[in-house]
Amino acid sequence: MGTGDTEEQSLGSVVWIGIGGAVGAVLRHVVSGHIQGQFRLGGFPYGTLAVNVIGCLLIGLFSQVAQRPGRFTSEGVLFLFVGMLGAFTTFSTFGKETVDLLQSGRTVAALANVGIHVVAGLAAVGGGYELGRFLQW
């Protein structure tokens, strides 16, 4: 493999990640906004919680699928895992919103936000794996 092949492969990888990232970012905006609009109780970040749990479920499901040979190309893995799911989940937003809750004196809400994200996220990843096994993808 010559140098040109490596550069071409890197450019291709970046393109797939970028396309996936664009899709994931738009999906995050739509899903998070919709969920947050449905639950207007006490300013809790339900939209962020929803996309993080959904993202954890999807990464668990697709990780299970990816374990079977031939299910994903290397480009598909980059598009889905690095690009789309990387942009869809919003852990940095989660951090900011938790700090905002703390700074506004809402310590219980901040701790609940952290606890729910961690427990529900881990449960969703495990559930995604089990769903992938059940569906035999």
TATA-V71631 format. One record per residue. N is the residue number from 1. RES is the residue in three letters. SS is DSSP state (h for helix, s for strand, l for the rest). NEAR is the number of other ideal C-beta (glycine too) atoms within 12 Angstrom. D_CENTER is the distance of its C-alpha to the mean C-alpha in whole Angstrom. Layout:
# TATA-V71631
N | RES | SS | NEAR | D_CENTER
N | RES | SS | NEAR | D_CENTER
This chain:
# TATA-V71631
1 | MET | l | 8 | 34
2 | GLY | l | 8 | 35
3 | THR | h | 9 | 34
4 | GLY | h | 10 | 33
5 | ASP | h | 11 | 31
6 | THR | h | 12 | 29
7 | GLU | h | 13 | 28
8 | GLU | h | 14 | 28
9 | GLN | h | 18 | 25
10 | SER | h | 15 | 23
11 | LEU | h | 15 | 24
12 | GLY | h | 19 | 22
13 | SER | h | 23 | 19
14 | VAL | h | 19 | 19
15 | VAL | h | 19 | 19
16 | TRP | h | 28 | 17
17 | ILE | h | 28 | 14
18 | GLY | h | 22 | 15
19 | ILE | h | 23 | 15
20 | GLY | h | 29 | 12
21 | GLY | h | 26 | 11
22 | ALA | h | 20 | 13
23 | VAL | h | 22 | 12
24 | GLY | h | 32 | 8
25 | ALA | h | 24 | 10
26 | VAL | h | 19 | 12
27 | LEU | h | 27 | 10
28 | ARG | h | 34 | 9
29 | HIS | h | 21 | 12
30 | VAL | h | 19 | 14
31 | VAL | h | 29 | 12
32 | SER | h | 33 | 12
33 | GLY | h | 20 | 15
34 | HIS | h | 17 | 16
35 | ILE | h | 24 | 15
36 | GLN | h | 25 | 17
37 | GLY | h | 14 | 20
38 | GLN | h | 13 | 20
39 | PHE | l | 18 | 21
40 | ARG | l | 12 | 23
41 | LEU | l | 11 | 24
42 | GLY | l | 14 | 25
43 | GLY | l | 18 | 22
44 | PHE | l | 26 | 19
45 | PRO | l | 35 | 16
46 | TYR | h | 30 | 15
47 | GLY | h | 28 | 13
48 | THR | h | 38 | 10
49 | LEU | h | 36 | 11
50 | ALA | h | 35 | 10
51 | VAL | h | 39 | 7
52 | ASN | h | 41 | 6
53 | VAL | h | 34 | 8
54 | ILE | h | 33 | 7
55 | GLY | h | 37 | 3
56 | CYS | h | 34 | 6
57 | LEU | h | 30 | 8
58 | LEU | h | 34 | 7
59 | ILE | h | 35 | 7
60 | GLY | h | 29 | 10
61 | LEU | h | 30 | 12
62 | PHE | h | 32 | 12
63 | SER | h | 28 | 13
64 | GLN | h | 26 | 15
65 | VAL | h | 27 | 16
66 | ALA | h | 26 | 16
67 | GLN | l | 18 | 19
68 | ARG | l | 15 | 21
69 | PRO | l | 8 | 23
70 | GLY | l | 11 | 23
71 | ARG | l | 19 | 20
72 | PHE | l | 21 | 18
73 | THR | l | 15 | 20
74 | SER | h | 18 | 19
75 | GLU | h | 22 | 18
76 | GLY | h | 22 | 16
77 | VAL | h | 25 | 14
78 | LEU | h | 27 | 14
79 | PHE | h | 29 | 13
80 | LEU | h | 32 | 10
81 | PHE | h | 30 | 8
82 | VAL | h | 27 | 9
83 | GLY | h | 29 | 10
84 | MET | h | 32 | 8
85 | LEU | h | 37 | 4
86 | GLY | h | 29 | 5
87 | ALA | h | 31 | 7
88 | PHE | h | 37 | 5
89 | THR | l | 36 | 3
90 | THR | l | 36 | 7
91 | PHE | h | 27 | 8
92 | SER | h | 15 | 11
93 | THR | h | 28 | 12
94 | PHE | h | 33 | 12
95 | GLY | h | 19 | 14
96 | LYS | h | 17 | 16
97 | GLU | h | 31 | 17
98 | THR | h | 31 | 18
99 | VAL | h | 19 | 20
100 | ASP | h | 20 | 21
101 | LEU | h | 25 | 22
102 | LEU | h | 19 | 24
103 | GLN | h | 13 | 26
104 | SER | l | 16 | 27
105 | GLY | l | 10 | 28
106 | ARG | l | 20 | 26
107 | THR | h | 15 | 26
108 | VAL | h | 15 | 25
109 | ALA | h | 26 | 22
110 | ALA | h | 26 | 21
111 | LEU | h | 15 | 21
112 | ALA | h | 23 | 20
113 | ASN | h | 34 | 17
114 | VAL | h | 25 | 16
115 | GLY | h | 16 | 17
116 | ILE | h | 26 | 16
117 | HIS | h | 33 | 12
118 | VAL | h | 21 | 13
119 | VAL | h | 18 | 15
120 | ALA | h | 27 | 13
121 | GLY | h | 32 | 10
122 | LEU | h | 20 | 12
123 | ALA | h | 19 | 14
124 | ALA | h | 30 | 11
125 | VAL | h | 29 | 11
126 | GLY | h | 21 | 14
127 | GLY | h | 23 | 15
128 | GLY | h | 30 | 13
129 | TYR | h | 26 | 15
130 | GLU | h | 19 | 18
131 | LEU | h | 22 | 17
132 | GLY | h | 25 | 17
133 | ARG | h | 18 | 20
134 | PHE | h | 13 | 22
135 | LEU | h | 14 | 21
136 | GLN | l | 12 | 22
137 | TRP | l | 20 | 20
